[in-house]
Amino acid sequence: MGLFLSLVMAYAMWWNSESSALAQAVKPLIEQGGGAVGYGEVLPAPVKPEDNAAPIYDRASVIYSIAESSFLAWMRENSVEKGDAFPWMQDEDWTPRQKDLIEKFMALGDAGDVAELLKEAATKPESLFELEYAKGYELPMPHLARARNLTRFAAMKVRLASIAGKPDEAVSWVGVGMAISRSMEREPIVISCLVKMACEKIMHAEVQNLVLKQNLSAAQLKELEKALRPSGKTVSMADAMRLERAFAVEICVKLNGRRIPELLSMINGGDYPWYGAVGPVARPLLMRATANYIGDATRMVEVMALPDPDGLKASRALMNELNAKYQKDKAANFFGAAVMPALTKWREESMNARTRTETARIAAAMKAHKLEKGKLPAEQKTLVPDYLPALPMDPFTGKEYAVKHERGMLVVFSPNGGETRIKE
């Protein structure tokens, strides 16, 4: 018994020493990275209620959810198509049956209410959802799934208007869809950035479909380009990385590791009831992994702040270095090994997302130039300022986007990213 008590006392003394050392080790890492431990430096500033589209999107999503659930229930009861999701959004072209189903859905009164709310929200200059940042990794974000649903709704509206031969309406709904996509762009959270890119990808698919199947006028192409322009309000990847780091700092320093189960749940999506029994023993190792992650994240903040294309090269080089470290000591780096590789992929996907939108803008501008002046521009820079406010550059190369002519199509593309095709 005496030996057992001695071991417990020795462990307690070691744990207190280890915990204190970790807390002291983390703060210099943050200071070296030029960022505070807290959230204040990266949280978005509040907006005026009358300027905020977020509450309108919340109302629209509630109505949409009810309408969708009722319609899918009707589909199941009548054995119509698949009853668990709208299947037609996965298809490049709709069958007559799918088109009829969409029109039936859009004819519902609730769907009409959703459409009006979305058009109203698109006129607002800001969108900022109320988020409980103090909850850290447990931060609830139900609006992200809703944003994807509302983006699909707008995409269906674009497709229906295109099929009906109403290009002005189709272009207008592109603007509505892009506004939804950007509704979470000021949130300095990695998952918000990823959902934004997923929503923009949905809209780009419809833009591509629209410009291939409709002979848009120069005026319509100009409106399309405006709808696709960036707002200039998107949070930086470095700030999103800073907030991720701040959440980890809170676990490691402020709460002395007591939110480690939350950390594990975030990584693996499971519950850890065993932690109450073995947590005190495992906590030093888990805190060490968290502290190591904070150091890695501090370095990643620095490379995320670098402009492309050098920033991508730097983040890839850092990731290669970190992967070697993770392989050497897996136990003390399990958190970083689970999270950091995804961050490098996130940067690359954000560049891909940018190329999809920017190639669409340039293609629309070049076609509008041809319709108004009888020929394509000899150089892309001549599109400024009449057709583009500024010339986008390929983030992968730092140079102009590539252009080619293929089977009657004008193709604007990034050799490493996305492309847009439009009829010449």
NUSEZA-256168 format. One line per field, with one value per residue (C-alpha): residue number from 1; residue in one letter; x, y, z. Coordinates in Angstrom, 2 decimals, padded with zeros to 5 digits. Layout:
N
pos [NUM | ...]
code [A | ...]
u [X | ...]
v [Y | ...]
w [Z | ...]
//
This chain:
424
pos [1 | 2 | 3 | 4 | 5 | 6 | 7 | 8 | 9 | 10 | 11 | 12 | 13 | 14 | 15 | 16 | 17 | 18 | 19 | 20 | 21 | 22 | 23 | 24 | 25 | 26 | 27 | 28 | 29 | 30 | 31 | 32 | 33 | 34 | 35 | 36 | 37 | 38 | 39 | 40 | 41 | 42 | 43 | 44 | 45 | 46 | 47 | 48 | 49 | 50 | 51 | 52 | 53 | 54 | 55 | 56 | 57 | 58 | 59 | 60 | 61 | 62 | 63 | 64 | 65 | 66 | 67 | 68 | 69 | 70 | 71 | 72 | 73 | 74 | 75 | 76 | 77 | 78 | 79 | 80 | 81 | 82 | 83 | 84 | 85 | 86 | 87 | 88 | 89 | 90 | 91 | 92 | 93 | 94 | 95 | 96 | 97 | 98 | 99 | 100 | 101 | 102 | 103 | 104 | 105 | 106 | 107 | 108 | 109 | 110 | 111 | 112 | 113 | 114 | 115 | 116 | 117 | 118 | 119 | 120 | 121 | 122 | 123 | 124 | 125 | 126 | 127 | 128 | 129 | 130 | 131 | 132 | 133 | 134 | 135 | 136 | 137 | 138 | 139 | 140 | 141 | 142 | 143 | 144 | 145 | 146 | 147 | 148 | 149 | 150 | 151 | 152 | 153 | 154 | 155 | 156 | 157 | 158 | 159 | 160 | 161 | 162 | 163 | 164 | 165 | 166 | 167 | 168 | 169 | 170 | 171 | 172 | 173 | 174 | 175 | 176 | 177 | 178 | 179 | 180 | 181 | 182 | 183 | 184 | 185 | 186 | 187 | 188 | 189 | 190 | 191 | 192 | 193 | 194 | 195 | 196 | 197 | 198 | 199 | 200 | 201 | 202 | 203 | 204 | 205 | 206 | 207 | 208 | 209 | 210 | 211 | 212 | 213 | 214 | 215 | 216 | 217 | 218 | 219 | 220 | 221 | 222 | 223 | 224 | 225 | 226 | 227 | 228 | 229 | 230 | 231 | 232 | 233 | 234 | 235 | 236 | 237 | 238 | 239 | 240 | 241 | 242 | 243 | 244 | 245 | 246 | 247 | 248 | 249 | 250 | 251 | 252 | 253 | 254 | 255 | 256 | 257 | 258 | 259 | 260 | 261 | 262 | 263 | 264 | 265 | 266 | 267 | 268 | 269 | 270 | 271 | 272 | 273 | 274 | 275 | 276 | 277 | 278 | 279 | 280 | 281 | 282 | 283 | 284 | 285 | 286 | 287 | 288 | 289 | 290 | 291 | 292 | 293 | 294 | 295 | 296 | 297 | 298 | 299 | 300 | 301 | 302 | 303 | 304 | 305 | 306 | 307 | 308 | 309 | 310 | 311 | 312 | 313 | 314 | 315 | 316 | 317 | 318 | 319 | 320 | 321 | 322 | 323 | 324 | 325 | 326 | 327 | 328 | 329 | 330 | 331 | 332 | 333 | 334 | 335 | 336 | 337 | 338 | 339 | 340 | 341 | 342 | 343 | 344 | 345 | 346 | 347 | 348 | 349 | 350 | 351 | 352 | 353 | 354 | 355 | 356 | 357 | 358 | 359 | 360 | 361 | 362 | 363 | 364 | 365 | 366 | 367 | 368 | 369 | 370 | 371 | 372 | 373 | 374 | 375 | 376 | 377 | 378 | 379 | 380 | 381 | 382 | 383 | 384 | 385 | 386 | 387 | 388 | 389 | 390 | 391 | 392 | 393 | 394 | 395 | 396 | 397 | 398 | 399 | 400 | 401 | 402 | 403 | 404 | 405 | 406 | 407 | 408 | 409 | 410 | 411 | 412 | 413 | 414 | 415 | 416 | 417 | 418 | 419 | 420 | 421 | 422 | 423 | 424]
code [M | G | L | F | L | S | L | V | M | A | Y | A | M | W | W | N | S | E | S | S | A | L | A | Q | A | V | K | P | L | I | E | Q | G | G | G | A | V | G | Y | G | E | V | L | P | A | P | V | K | P | E | D | N | A | A | P | I | Y | D | R | A | S | V | I | Y | S | I | A | E | S | S | F | L | A | W | M | R | E | N | S | V | E | K | G | D | A | F | P | W | M | Q | D | E | D | W | T | P | R | Q | K | D | L | I | E | K | F | M | A | L | G | D | A | G | D | V | A | E | L | L | K | E | A | A | T | K | P | E | S | L | F | E | L | E | Y | A | K | G | Y | E | L | P | M | P | H | L | A | R | A | R | N | L | T | R | F | A | A | M | K | V | R | L | A | S | I | A | G | K | P | D | E | A | V | S | W | V | G | V | G | M | A | I | S | R | S | M | E | R | E | P | I | V | I | S | C | L | V | K | M | A | C | E | K | I | M | H | A | E | V | Q | N | L | V | L | K | Q | N | L | S | A | A | Q | L | K | E | L | E | K | A | L | R | P | S | G | K | T | V | S | M | A | D | A | M | R | L | E | R | A | F | A | V | E | I | C | V | K | L | N | G | R | R | I | P | E | L | L | S | M | I | N | G | G | D | Y | P | W | Y | G | A | V | G | P | V | A | R | P | L | L | M | R | A | T | A | N | Y | I | G | D | A | T | R | M | V | E | V | M | A | L | P | D | P | D | G | L | K | A | S | R | A | L | M | N | E | L | N | A | K | Y | Q | K | D | K | A | A | N | F | F | G | A | A | V | M | P | A | L | T | K | W | R | E | E | S | M | N | A | R | T | R | T | E | T | A | R | I | A | A | A | M | K | A | H | K | L | E | K | G | K | L | P | A | E | Q | K | T | L | V | P | D | Y | L | P | A | L | P | M | D | P | F | T | G | K | E | Y | A | V | K | H | E | R | G | M | L | V | V | F | S | P | N | G | G | E | T | R | I | K | E]
u [000.00 | 002.83 | 004.51 | 001.27 | 000.83 | 004.42 | 003.88 | 000.72 | 002.54 | 005.46 | 003.12 | 001.25 | 004.51 | 005.65 | 002.28 | 002.28 | 005.81 | 004.95 | 001.76 | 003.52 | 006.36 | 003.92 | 002.00 | 005.20 | 006.44 | 003.32 | 003.20 | 006.57 | 005.52 | 002.51 | 004.52 | 007.12 | 004.33 | 003.18 | -000.25 | -002.06 | -003.33 | -006.91 | -009.50 | -009.89 | -007.42 | -009.26 | -012.95 | -015.04 | -016.38 | -020.15 | -022.43 | -025.55 | -028.71 | -030.28 | -027.25 | -027.01 | -028.29 | -027.62 | -030.98 | -032.74 | -030.76 | -031.74 | -035.44 | -035.07 | -033.28 | -036.05 | -038.71 | -036.61 | -036.08 | -039.82 | -040.55 | -037.82 | -038.87 | -042.50 | -041.60 | -039.23 | -041.92 | -044.31 | -041.69 | -041.25 | -044.99 | -045.44 | -042.26 | -040.98 | -037.23 | -035.10 | -036.84 | -033.86 | -032.30 | -032.78 | -031.05 | -031.10 | -028.45 | -025.87 | -026.59 | -025.15 | -028.48 | -031.93 | -034.32 | -037.83 | -039.02 | -036.50 | -037.37 | -041.05 | -040.24 | -038.17 | -040.93 | -043.42 | -041.17 | -040.62 | -044.38 | -044.85 | -045.76 | -042.88 | -040.40 | -041.69 | -041.16 | -037.59 | -036.90 | -038.13 | -036.07 | -032.93 | -033.36 | -033.83 | -030.73 | -028.63 | -029.26 | -027.71 | -024.10 | -023.07 | -023.65 | -022.49 | -023.99 | -023.95 | -021.43 | -020.37 | -016.62 | -016.04 | -017.01 | -013.83 | -013.79 | -017.35 | -018.60 | -021.98 | -022.26 | -025.62 | -025.70 | -023.02 | -025.15 | -028.06 | -025.91 | -025.19 | -028.90 | -029.77 | -026.96 | -028.40 | -031.79 | -030.29 | -028.47 | -031.75 | -033.25 | -030.38 | -030.92 | -034.70 | -034.39 | -031.81 | -034.03 | -036.96 | -034.92 | -034.80 | -031.11 | -031.64 | -033.34 | -030.65 | -027.86 | -029.76 | -029.93 | -026.19 | -025.77 | -028.14 | -026.26 | -022.88 | -024.22 | -025.24 | -021.81 | -020.19 | -022.55 | -019.93 | -016.83 | -016.01 | -015.84 | -012.17 | -012.84 | -011.33 | -014.56 | -016.42 | -013.82 | -014.23 | -018.03 | -017.76 | -015.58 | -018.03 | -020.92 | -018.96 | -018.18 | -021.90 | -022.50 | -019.56 | -021.04 | -024.26 | -022.38 | -020.50 | -023.78 | -025.36 | -022.63 | -022.47 | -026.19 | -027.23 | -026.07 | -025.81 | -025.68 | -022.77 | -024.87 | -025.80 | -022.18 | -021.15 | -023.76 | -022.54 | -018.97 | -020.16 | -022.04 | -018.85 | -016.59 | -015.08 | -016.46 | -013.02 | -014.27 | -013.14 | -011.17 | -007.53 | -006.23 | -003.70 | -006.48 | -008.43 | -005.25 | -004.76 | -008.20 | -007.58 | -004.39 | -006.18 | -008.66 | -005.75 | -004.03 | -007.19 | -007.18 | -003.51 | -002.95 | -006.14 | -007.95 | -004.96 | -005.87 | -009.34 | -010.97 | -008.83 | -011.89 | -013.37 | -010.16 | -010.28 | -013.92 | -013.09 | -010.37 | -012.12 | -015.80 | -016.35 | -017.09 | -014.47 | -016.14 | -012.93 | -011.16 | -012.63 | -010.80 | -007.48 | -007.44 | -005.29 | -002.63 | -002.88 | -003.29 | 000.42 | 001.00 | -002.14 | -001.13 | 002.33 | 000.73 | -001.42 | 001.56 | 003.49 | 000.52 | 000.46 | 004.11 | 003.44 | 000.37 | 002.40 | 004.74 | 001.78 | 000.28 | 003.44 | 003.37 | -000.40 | 000.21 | 002.58 | 001.11 | 000.69 | 002.37 | 005.29 | 002.95 | 001.88 | 005.50 | 006.34 | 003.36 | 004.21 | 007.83 | 006.74 | 004.32 | 007.07 | 009.21 | 006.35 | 005.40 | 008.96 | 008.67 | 005.26 | 006.62 | 009.53 | 007.38 | 003.73 | 002.52 | 003.60 | 002.36 | -000.94 | -002.91 | -000.70 | -000.61 | -004.42 | -004.90 | -001.92 | -001.90 | -005.51 | -004.52 | -002.05 | -004.73 | -007.12 | -004.75 | -004.46 | -008.22 | -008.79 | -006.53 | -008.48 | -011.73 | -010.32 | -009.29 | -012.78 | -014.40 | -011.73 | -011.66 | -015.44 | -015.09 | -012.40 | -014.30 | -017.45 | -015.45 | -013.68 | -016.95 | -018.61 | -015.65 | -016.11 | -019.85 | -019.36 | -016.17 | -016.35 | -013.25 | -011.59 | -009.11 | -005.53 | -004.36 | -006.23 | -005.08 | -007.21 | -010.29 | -009.55 | -011.46 | -014.43 | -014.96 | -012.97 | -012.12 | -008.69 | -007.07 | -007.05 | -003.81 | -003.44 | -002.51 | -000.53 | 001.78 | 001.43 | 000.86 | -002.16 | -004.57 | -004.01 | -006.40 | -006.99 | -009.50 | -010.97 | -013.81 | -015.57 | -014.99 | -012.98 | -011.30 | -009.81 | -007.87 | -005.17 | -002.71 | -002.87 | -006.44 | -009.90 | -011.21 | -014.27 | -015.50 | -017.70 | -018.98 | -016.97]
v [000.00 | 002.35 | 001.65 | 002.40 | 005.74 | 006.60 | 005.92 | 008.05 | 010.91 | 010.62 | 010.62 | 013.67 | 015.56 | 014.59 | 015.54 | 018.98 | 019.58 | 018.32 | 020.38 | 023.55 | 022.96 | 022.45 | 025.60 | 027.61 | 026.02 | 026.89 | 030.63 | 031.42 | 029.41 | 031.67 | 034.82 | 033.76 | 033.36 | 036.91 | 035.98 | 036.13 | 033.04 | 034.38 | 034.59 | 038.36 | 038.98 | 036.83 | 037.00 | 039.00 | 042.40 | 042.57 | 043.87 | 046.01 | 043.88 | 045.62 | 044.70 | 041.07 | 038.33 | 035.50 | 035.65 | 035.54 | 032.46 | 030.87 | 031.45 | 030.19 | 027.02 | 026.16 | 026.51 | 024.61 | 021.74 | 021.37 | 021.53 | 019.04 | 016.57 | 016.69 | 016.26 | 013.36 | 011.69 | 012.05 | 010.51 | 007.53 | 006.98 | 007.04 | 005.09 | 007.97 | 007.96 | 007.75 | 008.79 | 009.69 | 012.58 | 014.67 | 012.42 | 014.82 | 017.18 | 014.45 | 014.39 | 016.61 | 016.48 | 015.87 | 013.33 | 014.57 | 012.74 | 014.50 | 017.86 | 017.25 | 016.38 | 019.54 | 021.70 | 020.01 | 020.76 | 024.37 | 024.83 | 024.23 | 027.33 | 026.78 | 026.60 | 029.93 | 031.44 | 030.11 | 031.67 | 035.09 | 034.97 | 033.98 | 036.84 | 039.23 | 037.89 | 038.36 | 042.13 | 042.44 | 043.69 | 041.40 | 037.89 | 036.88 | 034.02 | 034.08 | 031.44 | 030.38 | 030.59 | 030.10 | 026.43 | 025.81 | 022.50 | 021.83 | 024.89 | 023.97 | 024.97 | 023.77 | 026.59 | 024.94 | 021.98 | 024.36 | 026.55 | 023.58 | 022.78 | 026.37 | 026.48 | 023.37 | 025.07 | 028.08 | 025.76 | 024.05 | 027.48 | 028.27 | 025.00 | 025.40 | 028.95 | 027.80 | 024.94 | 027.34 | 029.69 | 032.46 | 033.42 | 036.66 | 034.73 | 032.05 | 034.65 | 036.31 | 033.00 | 032.53 | 035.71 | 034.40 | 031.11 | 032.80 | 034.99 | 031.85 | 030.34 | 033.39 | 033.62 | 032.03 | 033.55 | 035.80 | 032.90 | 032.16 | 028.44 | 025.83 | 023.85 | 027.05 | 027.69 | 024.13 | 024.37 | 027.69 | 026.03 | 023.11 | 025.52 | 027.49 | 024.23 | 023.49 | 026.91 | 026.64 | 023.42 | 025.28 | 028.23 | 025.82 | 024.20 | 027.60 | 029.01 | 025.79 | 025.50 | 029.14 | 031.81 | 034.56 | 038.16 | 040.46 | 042.17 | 038.84 | 037.70 | 040.92 | 040.35 | 036.79 | 037.99 | 040.45 | 037.70 | 035.65 | 038.42 | 037.92 | 040.10 | 040.85 | 039.84 | 036.21 | 035.35 | 034.53 | 030.99 | 032.30 | 033.69 | 030.43 | 028.61 | 031.04 | 030.23 | 026.48 | 027.02 | 029.13 | 026.30 | 023.93 | 026.45 | 026.71 | 022.96 | 022.78 | 025.91 | 027.45 | 024.25 | 022.13 | 019.41 | 018.71 | 019.03 | 016.34 | 014.05 | 016.84 | 016.89 | 013.15 | 013.33 | 016.02 | 013.87 | 010.48 | 011.38 | 009.10 | 009.26 | 008.40 | 007.27 | 005.52 | 008.82 | 009.40 | 006.33 | 006.49 | 010.16 | 011.38 | 008.86 | 009.57 | 013.33 | 014.26 | 012.43 | 013.94 | 017.38 | 016.84 | 015.96 | 019.07 | 021.26 | 019.79 | 020.51 | 024.13 | 024.49 | 022.95 | 025.14 | 028.25 | 027.42 | 026.68 | 030.11 | 031.66 | 029.74 | 030.18 | 033.93 | 033.70 | 034.62 | 031.99 | 030.29 | 030.48 | 029.85 | 026.49 | 025.43 | 026.49 | 024.66 | 021.49 | 021.68 | 022.19 | 019.29 | 016.97 | 017.98 | 017.48 | 014.10 | 012.89 | 014.05 | 012.37 | 009.06 | 009.27 | 009.87 | 008.97 | 008.94 | 012.50 | 013.83 | 012.02 | 015.29 | 016.99 | 013.84 | 013.80 | 017.48 | 019.07 | 017.11 | 018.13 | 021.78 | 021.58 | 019.91 | 022.66 | 025.29 | 023.50 | 023.00 | 026.69 | 027.50 | 025.06 | 026.71 | 030.09 | 028.87 | 027.54 | 030.90 | 033.02 | 031.01 | 031.44 | 035.19 | 035.48 | 033.25 | 035.36 | 038.56 | 037.27 | 036.13 | 039.47 | 041.24 | 039.13 | 039.81 | 043.56 | 044.03 | 041.15 | 039.34 | 037.88 | 040.15 | 039.82 | 039.99 | 039.33 | 042.63 | 044.51 | 043.18 | 045.68 | 047.83 | 047.42 | 043.70 | 042.95 | 045.31 | 043.66 | 040.69 | 037.53 | 035.57 | 031.82 | 031.18 | 028.08 | 029.93 | 033.61 | 034.22 | 034.77 | 031.88 | 029.74 | 029.89 | 027.39 | 026.75 | 023.27 | 022.01 | 025.36 | 026.05 | 028.76 | 027.12 | 029.21 | 027.03 | 026.58 | 023.78 | 022.76 | 023.71 | 024.31 | 025.32 | 026.86 | 026.15 | 028.51 | 028.41 | 030.74]
w [000.00 | 000.90 | -002.43 | -004.28 | -002.47 | -003.20 | -006.89 | -006.91 | -005.23 | -007.61 | -010.59 | -009.25 | -008.82 | -012.30 | -013.79 | -012.17 | -013.44 | -016.92 | -017.13 | -016.02 | -018.49 | -021.36 | -020.53 | -020.45 | -023.69 | -025.67 | -025.06 | -026.68 | -029.74 | -030.16 | -029.55 | -032.12 | -034.66 | -034.07 | -032.75 | -029.43 | -027.69 | -027.67 | -030.44 | -030.65 | -033.44 | -035.98 | -035.07 | -037.57 | -036.55 | -035.96 | -038.72 | -038.63 | -038.33 | -041.31 | -043.46 | -042.38 | -044.70 | -042.23 | -040.40 | -043.77 | -044.76 | -041.44 | -042.16 | -045.72 | -044.58 | -042.10 | -044.77 | -047.30 | -044.87 | -044.32 | -048.05 | -048.92 | -046.20 | -047.31 | -050.96 | -050.32 | -048.21 | -051.14 | -053.43 | -051.11 | -050.76 | -054.53 | -055.37 | -057.46 | -058.22 | -055.06 | -051.90 | -049.74 | -051.69 | -054.78 | -057.34 | -060.25 | -058.95 | -059.53 | -063.27 | -065.97 | -067.80 | -066.36 | -067.78 | -068.61 | -065.50 | -063.28 | -064.80 | -064.05 | -060.45 | -059.98 | -061.45 | -059.13 | -056.15 | -057.21 | -057.58 | -053.86 | -051.89 | -049.49 | -052.36 | -053.60 | -050.17 | -050.11 | -053.50 | -052.38 | -049.19 | -051.08 | -053.53 | -050.61 | -048.84 | -051.99 | -051.83 | -048.36 | -048.19 | -045.31 | -043.99 | -040.53 | -038.54 | -034.74 | -033.68 | -030.18 | -030.70 | -026.98 | -027.40 | -029.37 | -031.22 | -030.00 | -031.87 | -033.44 | -037.11 | -038.48 | -041.01 | -043.14 | -044.23 | -044.76 | -047.01 | -049.26 | -049.50 | -050.37 | -052.95 | -054.59 | -054.62 | -056.43 | -058.84 | -059.68 | -060.36 | -062.76 | -064.62 | -064.84 | -066.18 | -068.74 | -069.92 | -070.19 | -072.38 | -069.78 | -069.67 | -067.74 | -064.96 | -065.04 | -064.68 | -061.85 | -059.97 | -060.44 | -058.42 | -055.75 | -055.57 | -055.30 | -052.48 | -050.59 | -051.21 | -049.66 | -046.71 | -044.40 | -046.00 | -043.04 | -040.59 | -039.74 | -039.56 | -041.86 | -042.29 | -043.26 | -045.95 | -047.24 | -047.39 | -049.20 | -051.84 | -052.15 | -052.70 | -055.30 | -057.08 | -057.34 | -058.86 | -061.26 | -062.65 | -063.42 | -064.91 | -067.17 | -068.19 | -068.82 | -071.08 | -073.10 | -073.71 | -074.04 | -076.44 | -073.87 | -075.05 | -074.23 | -071.57 | -069.99 | -070.01 | -068.29 | -065.60 | -065.21 | -064.69 | -062.03 | -060.22 | -060.04 | -058.77 | -055.31 | -052.54 | -051.12 | -047.65 | -047.58 | -044.47 | -045.03 | -044.63 | -042.13 | -039.89 | -040.09 | -039.08 | -036.19 | -034.81 | -035.11 | -033.17 | -030.54 | -029.93 | -029.29 | -027.04 | -024.95 | -024.45 | -023.61 | -021.57 | -020.29 | -019.35 | -018.41 | -020.89 | -019.52 | -022.95 | -024.51 | -025.09 | -027.20 | -029.20 | -029.74 | -030.80 | -033.35 | -034.89 | -034.89 | -034.58 | -031.56 | -027.86 | -025.28 | -022.03 | -021.03 | -020.67 | -017.21 | -015.97 | -017.81 | -018.80 | -015.90 | -016.90 | -020.62 | -020.29 | -020.26 | -023.54 | -025.07 | -023.92 | -025.35 | -028.72 | -028.49 | -027.64 | -030.57 | -032.82 | -031.63 | -032.59 | -036.01 | -036.45 | -035.63 | -038.47 | -040.75 | -039.96 | -041.34 | -044.63 | -045.01 | -044.96 | -047.95 | -051.36 | -054.06 | -055.82 | -053.38 | -050.47 | -051.87 | -052.37 | -048.82 | -047.29 | -049.22 | -048.07 | -044.47 | -044.72 | -045.98 | -043.02 | -040.55 | -042.00 | -041.39 | -037.78 | -037.37 | -038.62 | -036.20 | -033.10 | -033.78 | -030.18 | -029.42 | -032.77 | -033.31 | -033.33 | -035.90 | -038.06 | -038.13 | -038.92 | -040.67 | -043.98 | -044.56 | -044.19 | -047.07 | -049.21 | -048.14 | -049.49 | -052.82 | -053.08 | -052.31 | -055.25 | -057.43 | -056.37 | -057.28 | -060.74 | -061.43 | -060.69 | -062.36 | -065.58 | -065.78 | -065.33 | -068.01 | -070.45 | -070.02 | -070.50 | -073.64 | -075.22 | -074.40 | -076.04 | -079.17 | -079.35 | -079.01 | -081.06 | -083.50 | -082.31 | -079.25 | -077.46 | -078.65 | -075.04 | -071.81 | -070.32 | -072.89 | -071.07 | -068.28 | -067.41 | -069.77 | -069.17 | -066.01 | -063.12 | -062.90 | -064.61 | -062.45 | -062.36 | -062.07 | -058.40 | -059.39 | -061.79 | -060.92 | -064.64 | -066.91 | -067.34 | -070.41 | -073.36 | -076.16 | -078.93 | -079.11 | -081.35 | -081.54 | -077.86 | -076.16 | -073.16 | -070.37 | -067.97 | -065.38 | -066.23 | -062.57 | -061.70 | -063.14 | -066.53 | -068.19 | -071.70 | -073.67 | -077.24 | -079.50]
//
